[in-house]
């Protein structure tokens, strides 16, 4: 017999890109897991009032927010506190788990920072799920806001860049690299043999160079079409892999997009989503200026230039070079719905199930018995009403936010 349970009734549930009517979500208040629907006899019942229950959002690429960039490291204690602060902020955006992205920094910085990003639960906040290293194996032609002087060639072994601790302790989950660099296929094989996922980005690679990396084990594209060769009808570049033909004898990779209104035109975001919805992953690529007022701010270890924030758009001062984003994941989900006309369940799949399937997370991303009770309650417009992590409500929308005040971009 299960212990104390909570049953959520009168709800529509997001499953496999569809809304399912008439289901009851049952969670354990003791094990933090989702239970079979039949195990609902020993606890309380919550009437959702026709709301939508979706898996908790998973943020695959965030560089920081609220004034804290994940490259800002002084000591382990203060760094952990800053991570905790970010984690407790994220549930109001629907996020219940996040991968902290460390962009290109010096190898000493990677080795100093990454050990503090070991996966862990954070009371009252989203779970830290590990690290995403965006670099330093990138191509100078598509450096974006990265410091190209810190780039490495694949001949530099990952252990020299990231350190043995990060490679062997379930910390580094994902590496973004440019596949046209000499020796990439060996590097991809090396990383994937350690259980680390590889994504392709910050690259001018051709379709064939990307395909070779996919055959070597790469399984994703990073912020597709941003810091990447454009999609051309005779020379598709990496973006052409989104629907790799069966004749290539290779599966098409997952691909991330940033539908914040700055990084992609709405029609392009729609095209990518519709091309392969089960492989589309929505990210924010947020930086430390997310959640701060507009203005000009100093750079940091990754960006040695001042940064100008205007709404959700951030550029290197006096340029049009995008640094990252300041939109929330919930805002990006709503944009995807508005632009493409997709259903809320289809949009939600891009920040839940698709992320979990790509990373191989069997604990999150789906509302299935045995998985963690991480979920959100949404209204029909995609607004986050409540966020639950590990079977505990960690955030609820206030009346002021419901009336339009204090909403996150």
Secondary structure, DSSP 8 states (H G I E B T S, - for coil): ---SEEEEEEEEEEETTEEEEEEEEEEETTT-BEE-TT--SSSEEEE-TT-EEEE-EEEEEE-EETTEETT--S-HHHHHHHHHHHHHHHGGGTEEEEEEEEES--HHHHHHHGGGG--B--TTS-EEEEEEEE-SS--GGG-TTS-GGG---TTS-HHHHH-HHHHHTT-EEEEEE-TTSTTHHHHHHHHHHTT-EEEE-SB---HHHHHHHHHHT--EESSTTTTB----SS--TGGGGGG--GGGSS---EEEE--SSSSS-HHHHHHHHHH-GGGEEE---B-TTTTS-SEEE---SS--S-EEEETTEEEETTS--EEEE---HHHHHHHHHHHH---HHHHHHTTTHHHHHHHT-SSSSS--TTSB--EEEE-TT--EEEEEETTEEEEE--HHHHTTTT---
